[in-house]
């Protein structure tokens, strides 16, 4: 795994496309990102895997209670602890002012459901859920080969998410991807999910 956005960009400089499972682009104000809403609708019962990106002012809060207070003032709703914990990574990507056009936001669960629409996925934390994801990914790549060369300490669910993200990125590179919720943030950067 890589520590930050700069390392991802350096390590993927020659890639046709790079899928990032972090919100890319956030509003400065209270507006919700259209791509979060579209992704949640597409996921149906699995919509809880979408963490709507809060406004930038919320992301800079020093602690979860302050973030919730800011979020309530701006949006009328608090943010989850999980969203607060990924805020530094969202801000890290938000600081990349010249993000290459081939670096796109993806959502692994939506990718898997698009890759295998006939499967009703269970939790990725269960043996059945892992098996379902491996079987779905096998429609595109040999997951056994991908899993055989994992670095020490890599978590299986993270690797399966990374493979699903790579599937979406490849579709983007080939011009086959769906672009959900295309809009721009206040800095003019795209806010969309590629699947």
Phi, psi and omega per residue, in radians:
X1 nan 2.686 -3.093
X2 -1.890 2.619 -2.990
X3 -1.336 -0.497 -3.042
X4 -2.793 3.100 -3.095
X5 -1.061 -0.708 -3.133
X6 -1.048 -0.714 3.128
X7 -1.179 -0.673 3.082
X8 -1.080 -0.826 -3.120
X9 -1.109 -0.702 3.127
X10 -1.165 -0.711 -3.088
X11 -1.357 -0.229 -3.089
X12 -2.100 0.329 -3.044
X13 -0.972 -0.562 -3.112
X14 -1.653 0.066 -3.078
X15 -1.379 2.563 3.102
X16 -1.193 -0.586 3.094
X17 -2.743 2.658 -3.137
X18 -2.302 2.163 3.103
X19 -1.682 2.219 -3.108
X20 -2.046 2.180 -3.138
X21 -1.625 0.953 3.092
X22 -2.526 2.480 3.078
X23 -0.992 2.215 3.091
X24 -1.901 1.909 -3.085
X25 1.650 2.197 3.102
X26 -2.354 2.744 3.074
X27 -1.381 2.602 3.033
X28 -1.413 -0.385 -3.053
X29 -1.916 -2.806 -3.027
X30 -1.406 -0.105 -3.055
X31 -1.087 2.463 3.034
X32 -1.464 2.615 3.078
X33 -1.338 2.268 3.130
X34 -1.048 -0.644 -3.107
X35 -1.119 -0.570 3.090
X36 -1.152 -0.738 -3.140
X37 -1.161 -0.760 -3.139
X38 -1.141 -0.754 3.129
X39 -1.074 -0.785 3.130
X40 -1.075 -0.744 3.108
X41 -1.077 -0.754 -3.127
X42 -1.137 -0.557 -3.115
X43 -1.390 -0.324 3.122
X44 1.031 -2.119 -3.093
X45 -1.100 -0.359 -3.141
X46 -1.593 0.248 -3.082
X47 -1.043 -0.337 -3.137
X48 -1.153 -0.220 3.096
X49 -1.404 -0.061 3.082
X50 -1.675 2.140 3.056
X51 -1.827 1.730 -3.109
X52 -0.983 2.296 -3.124
X53 -1.259 2.107 3.122
X54 -1.339 2.921 3.090
X55 -1.031 2.712 -3.092
X56 -0.945 -0.695 -3.117
X57 -1.064 -0.580 3.106
X58 -1.236 -0.680 -3.091
X59 -1.124 -0.438 -3.099
X60 -1.565 0.054 -3.136
X61 -1.098 2.492 -3.095
X62 -1.317 -0.334 -3.124
X63 -2.651 2.912 -3.071
X64 -1.097 -0.769 3.118
X65 -1.041 -0.697 3.111
X66 -1.172 -0.700 3.102
X67 -1.066 -0.744 3.128
X68 -1.131 -0.713 3.116
X69 -1.073 -0.817 3.116
X70 -1.115 -0.740 -3.127
X71 -1.100 -0.754 3.117
X72 -1.078 -0.701 -3.137
X73 -1.155 -0.638 -3.076
X74 -1.566 -0.630 -3.003
X75 -2.123 -0.207 -3.093
X76 1.506 -0.037 -3.119
X77 -2.367 2.524 3.039
X78 -1.321 2.959 3.055
X79 -1.873 2.713 3.127
X80 -1.280 2.803 3.072
X81 -1.115 -0.639 3.102
X82 -1.066 -0.756 3.117
X83 -1.100 -0.745 3.116
X84 -1.041 -0.699 -3.105
X85 -1.207 -0.439 3.084
X86 -1.630 -0.019 3.141
X87 -0.947 -0.751 3.122
X88 -1.050 -0.625 3.120
X89 -1.255 -0.644 3.077
X90 -1.098 -0.793 3.129
X91 -1.131 -0.625 3.100
X92 -1.030 -0.826 3.108
X93 -1.236 -0.588 3.130
X94 -1.129 -0.482 3.136
X95 -1.330 -0.228 3.116
X96 -1.387 1.692 -3.030
X97 -1.334 -0.448 -3.112
X98 -2.018 0.887 -3.138
X99 -1.052 2.222 3.126
X100 -1.053 2.591 -3.110
X101 -1.141 -0.334 -3.138
X102 -1.510 0.002 3.076
X103 -1.702 1.996 -2.998
X104 -2.207 2.642 3.065
X105 -1.397 2.351 3.128
X106 -2.250 2.905 3.053
X107 -2.326 1.847 -3.037
X108 -0.958 -0.730 -3.128
X109 -1.119 -0.694 3.097
X110 -1.193 -0.649 3.088
X111 -1.051 -0.817 -3.132
X112 -1.088 -0.712 -3.140
X113 -1.227 -0.466 3.070
X114 -1.369 -0.695 3.115
X115 -1.149 -0.643 -3.096
X116 -2.327 1.272 -3.063
X117 -1.168 -0.264 -3.133
X118 -1.468 -0.069 -3.078
X119 -1.779 2.356 2.982
X120 -1.717 1.695 -3.019
X121 -1.228 2.430 2.984
X122 -1.735 3.141 -3.070
X123 -0.963 2.405 3.114
X124 -1.245 -0.085 3.118
X125 -1.587 -0.032 3.131
X126 -1.861 2.774 3.104
X127 -1.051 -0.734 3.128
X128 -1.086 -0.778 3.130
X129 -1.077 -0.698 3.082
X130 -1.106 -0.812 3.127
X131 -1.050 -0.717 3.112
X132 -1.089 -0.725 -3.117
X133 -1.203 -0.710 3.091
X134 -1.098 -0.770 3.126
X135 -1.108 -0.707 3.119
X136 -1.133 -0.800 -3.131
X137 -1.144 -0.473 3.122
X138 -1.124 -0.279 3.052
X139 -1.242 -0.257 -3.062
X140 -2.116 -0.706 -3.029
X141 -2.531 2.825 3.062
X142 -1.480 1.736 -3.086
X143 -1.126 -0.452 3.115
X144 -1.079 -0.729 3.101
X145 -1.146 -0.715 3.137
X146 -1.132 -0.677 -3.108
X147 -1.358 -0.417 -3.062
X148 -1.196 -0.372 -3.047
X149 -2.041 0.598 -3.116
X150 -1.250 2.527 3.011
X151 -1.220 2.690 3.111
X152 -1.027 2.399 3.096
X153 1.556 -0.128 3.131
X154 -1.226 2.320 3.127
X155 -1.519 2.400 -3.071
X156 -1.010 -0.774 -3.116
X157 -1.134 -0.600 3.084
X158 -1.166 -0.687 3.134
X159 -1.170 -0.723 3.106
X160 -1.127 -0.678 3.048
X161 -1.088 -0.716 3.140
X162 -1.117 -0.682 3.088
X163 -1.135 -0.713 3.096
X164 -1.124 -0.673 3.092
X165 -1.119 -0.702 3.116
X166 -1.123 -0.633 3.084
X167 -1.053 -0.806 3.118
X168 -1.111 -0.727 3.138
X169 -1.103 -0.719 3.113
X170 -1.093 -0.730 3.096
X171 -1.060 -0.672 3.108
X172 -1.118 -0.812 -3.126
X173 -1.059 -0.583 -3.132
X174 -1.506 -0.051 -3.108
X175 1.332 0.360 -3.087
X176 -1.824 -0.092 -3.000
X177 -1.368 2.672 2.941
X178 -1.536 2.465 3.089
X179 -1.940 1.986 -3.062
X180 -1.711 2.233 3.033
X181 1.158 0.816 -3.084
X182 -1.132 2.079 3.025
X183 -2.662 3.094 -3.124
X184 -2.182 2.602 3.079
X185 -1.425 -3.137 -3.089
X186 -1.174 -0.169 3.091
X187 -1.768 0.100 3.079
X188 1.473 0.146 -3.116
X189 -1.609 2.562 -3.122
X190 -1.122 2.488 2.991
X191 -2.156 1.758 -3.126
X192 -2.752 2.790 3.062
X193 -1.934 2.283 -3.125
X194 -1.768 2.287 3.107
X195 -2.430 nan nan
